[in-house]
Amino acid sequence: MRAEKNQGMEQSVVTRLLIAGGAIGPLLFVIVLLIEGATRPGYSAWHNYGSSLSLGDQGWMQITNFIVCGLLTIGFAIGLRRVFRTGRSSVWGPILLGLFGVALIVAGIFVHQWPHHLRLVGNCLFCDGAALRG
């Protein structure tokens, strides 16, 4: 009887830690992004994407930030699956959050710098005409 109770308490503690990681992860991501952006010369949050902080000598900090936030988001998805046992939210919520966590990890692993004549605005790729001029 005690073994079952202890196992239930341990699962509850693990679930609470997973849920807490989901609350802490995005906050930590934003804080690190803002601090790193404020200390990086030439970076402007109004003109540059946060992922551009992954480039250069100090890029490892933003790469780590993406990966840690992705792992905490996946943990949050697992915690939600443990809490929501039935219903549509028990399936699709954790799956979508898990995919978002995977996307953050992929963004941390695959660092890419766009050529200067190409830029992303929203979901559209625009050319400023430099590629067309020759």
MODA-V554195 format. One record per pair of residues at least 12 apart in sequence whose ideal C-beta (glycine too) atoms are under 8 Angstrom apart, sorted by sequence separation. I is the first residue (numbers start at 1). J is the second residue. If there is no record, write none. Layout:
BEGIN
i: [I I]
j: [J J]
END
This chain:
BEGIN
i: [50 54 117 37 40 80 81 117 118 80 116 117 51 37 77 78 115 33 36 77 80 40 77 33 77 78 76 77 36 74 73 74 77 36 73 76 36 75 73 74 73 74 32 33 36 72 32 71 70 73 74 33 69 70 32 70 70 71 69 70 29 70 28 29 67 70 66 67 70 29 66 28 29 28 66 67 66 67 25 26 65 25 28 64 63 25 62 63 25 26 24 25 63 22 25 21 22 25 59 22 23 21 22 54 21 22 51 55 18 19 22 54 17 18 21 22 55 18 19 51 18 19 52 17 16 15 18 19 15 15 11 49 22]
j: [62 66 129 50 53 93 94 130 131 94 130 131 66 53 93 94 131 50 53 94 97 58 95 53 97 98 97 98 58 97 97 98 101 61 98 101 62 101 100 101 101 102 61 62 65 101 62 101 101 104 105 65 101 102 65 103 104 105 104 105 65 106 65 66 104 107 104 105 108 68 105 68 69 69 107 108 108 109 68 69 108 69 72 108 108 71 108 109 72 73 72 73 111 72 75 72 73 76 111 75 76 75 76 108 76 77 107 111 75 76 79 111 75 76 79 80 113 78 79 111 79 80 113 79 79 79 82 83 82 83 82 120 97]
END
